[in-house]
Structure formats: structure tokens, C-alpha cells
Amino acid sequence: MLLEVNLEGEADEGRGFPDEVDRAMPSLGALPHAAVKGLVVIPPPTNDPEEARSYFRRLRDLARGLSPHPISTISLKELSMGMSSDDHVAVEEGATMVRHGTAIFGARRA
């Protein structure tokens, strides 16, 4: 599993704030059939890929600050960040996974 991190600072269900991620690790490590492999960030939409760079960098730094974790089911080696429009910036900042849905399937229909 990957944990989505909220780097925007706005209250949101389903995404943890950076300071909550480390506190959540013991509870997640106690789940018998779950292994935390990494973190995810989805920056706000933008037309300029460079605007996403700070989000990618912050996620990478967060993961480095949390690793290595003493819980065997937590590795945090995967960083899922970047989409079709900003994948090159995400890879430069350490992404191990990028999401290319738009490049493959086209834009979503409203």
C-alpha cells in the first residue's frame, strides 16, 4: 500500500499531513495483511510542471526522514508522484512511480 500525503495544509479526508505519517506507522505496522511500501502526493493542478516540483521534493524529503523504519512491513521505498504533464519533474525529484492515465487514455470527460 502507498500512503497519500497532504502537503497543501488543507483538511481533507483520506490524506495524512506530513507530521501524522510517522505517528501512524505503528498502527499501520500492526495490520497483519498490510505493508506500507511508499508515499503518494498529488499536487494542485497547474499548467506549469515546475510548480509541482516543491511538492515532489517535500515528499521525497519526508520519505527520507522517515526511512529506514524499524517496522518490517514498512519500507517507504516507493514515491508515487507525477502525472502525464509533470512526469519529467517528478522523476528528477525521485519518483519511482508516475501516473500516465491522460497520456494513455486522454483527458477525462466532464
C-alpha positions in Angstrom: 0.0 0.0 0.0 1.0 3.6 -0.6 0.0 6.4 1.8 -1.2 9.7 0.2 0.3 12.7 2.0 -1.4 16.1 2.1 1.2 18.7 1.5 -1.3 21.5 0.9 -2.2 22.0 4.5 -6.0 21.9 4.0 -8.2 19.5 5.9 -9.0 16.5 3.7 -10.3 13.0 4.4 -8.1 10.2 3.1 -4.8 12.0 3.1 -2.5 12.4 6.1 -0.5 15.5 7.0 3.3 15.0 7.0 3.5 15.2 10.8 0.9 12.5 11.0 2.6 10.0 8.8 5.3 9.0 11.3 2.8 8.7 14.1 0.6 6.4 12.0 3.4 3.9 11.3 3.0 1.8 14.5 -0.8 1.4 13.8 -0.2 0.6 10.2 2.6 -1.9 11.1 0.2 -3.7 13.4 -2.1 -4.5 10.5 -1.4 -8.2 9.7 -2.1 -8.1 6.0 -0.9 -4.6 5.1 2.6 -3.5 4.0 3.4 0.2 3.5 5.7 0.4 0.5 5.8 4.2 0.0 4.1 7.6 -0.3 1.9 9.4 -2.8 1.4 13.1 -3.5 -0.9 14.8 -5.9 -0.1 18.5 -6.3 -2.8 21.0 -7.2 -3.4 21.1 -11.0 -1.2 23.6 -12.9 -0.2 24.3 -16.4 3.5 24.7 -15.4 5.2 21.4 -14.3 7.8 23.4 -12.3 5.0 24.4 -9.9 4.8 20.8 -8.8 8.5 20.5 -8.1 8.3 21.7 -4.5 5.6 19.1 -3.7 7.7 16.3 -5.1 10.8 17.5 -3.3 8.9 17.7 0.0 7.5 14.2 -0.4 11.0 12.8 -1.2 12.5 14.6 1.9 9.6 13.3 4.1 10.2 9.7 3.0 14.0 10.1 3.6 13.3 11.5 7.0 11.1 8.5 7.9 13.3 5.8 6.5 14.6 3.3 7.5 11.6 2.4 9.6 12.0 -0.3 12.4 8.7 -2.0 11.4 9.4 -4.8 9.0 6.2 -4.2 6.9 7.1 -0.5 6.3 9.7 0.3 3.6 8.8 3.7 2.1 11.0 3.0 -1.0 8.3 3.9 -3.5 7.4 7.5 -4.3 4.3 7.8 -6.5 4.4 11.4 -7.8 3.9 13.0 -11.1 1.4 12.6 -13.9 1.5 12.8 -17.7 2.0 16.6 -17.6 4.8 16.8 -15.0 6.4 13.3 -15.0 9.8 14.6 -16.0 9.9 16.9 -13.0 8.7 14.1 -10.7 11.4 11.7 -12.0 14.1 14.4 -11.4 12.9 14.7 -7.8 13.0 10.9 -7.2 9.7 9.4 -8.3 9.7 5.6 -8.6 6.1 5.6 -10.0 4.3 8.1 -12.2 0.7 8.1 -13.4 0.3 8.4 -17.1 -3.5 8.0 -17.5 -4.1 11.1 -19.5 -1.2 10.3 -21.9 -2.7 6.8 -22.5 -6.4 7.4 -22.3 -6.8 11.1 -23.0 -8.4 13.8 -20.8 -11.3 12.9 -18.6 -14.8 13.8 -19.8 -16.6 16.3 -17.6 
